[in-house]
Amino acid sequence: MDESEHHSPAPAPAPGPARFERICFRASDAPAARAALARFTAIYGDCKAAEADVIVAIGGDGMMLETLAASEALDVPVYGMHRGTVGFLMNDYRLEGLRERLAEAEPARINPLRMTAYRMDGEVRRARAINEVSLIRQRHQAARIRILIDGKERMSELVCDGVMVATPAGSTAYNYSAHGPILPIQADILALTPISAFRPRRWRGALLPRDAQVTLEVSAPEHRPVSATADNVEVRDVRRVDVEIEREVTHTLLFDPGHGLEERLIREQFA
């Protein structure tokens, strides 16, 4: 047989971009978001989150946080579309070319915080937060909070309106409003930021290792009640709150090229 008749098998085609055929749409109750939902589903169809290749959340950052919480047990990325008020975690709204945008999107993987809140009545409540866990005074009196890191006391008493532990993803939200630092999205640190600190008056907070276990103990909670909030889950009348990274949960967010979280965090510092 002539050597020219020998044929090598054709090389396998290179893997193409990710395909997002099955899309689950979720929208906030805002009129603009509901109208966009109707348009998207008419063009692209809709399916249940458990059957989807991707979830598209339509609204503002609150809708994104709600969607991430609802889908944390699913290995499905979430792509946000801004039709709300604040849209730091969202992409620009555009009806056309959604599947092409999804195929070209850049992933950002983040872990939430786990909050364990111990109430005055003995109840224990747990919740997760993408942005921050915050403690806030419930009455006119300032809160008095003892701070422990990995079981070691670091501050015997912080007199303040409150205090928060923020992730890099949440560092531009409430944390930034309280004059906390903006953290690069890949930074292995958390921000511990006071809210209107009275004593120590000049304390501006601390940067903690990502794996730090933070304990916030409320002094005299019966006289100076404090509530704890993990993003949008509030627990009132707490006496102690433990905060740490939830390593077993990873969320994947999708962003248009050049507009990912890393770029947004850098851009925010020069706004």
Secondary structure, 3 states (H helix, E strand, C coil): CCHHHCCCCCCCCCCCCCCCCCEEEEECCCHHHHHHHHHHHHHHCCCCHHHCCEEEEEECHHHHHHHHHHCCCCCCCEEEEECCCCCCCCECCCCCCHHHHHHHCEEEEECCEEEEEEECCCCEEEEEECCEEEEEECCCCCEEEEEEECCEEEEEEEEECEEEEECCCCCCCHHHHCCCCCCCCCCCEEEEEEECCCECCCCCCEEEECCCCEEEEECCCCCCCEEEEECCEEECCEEEEEEEECCCCCEEEEECCCCCHHHHHHHHCCC
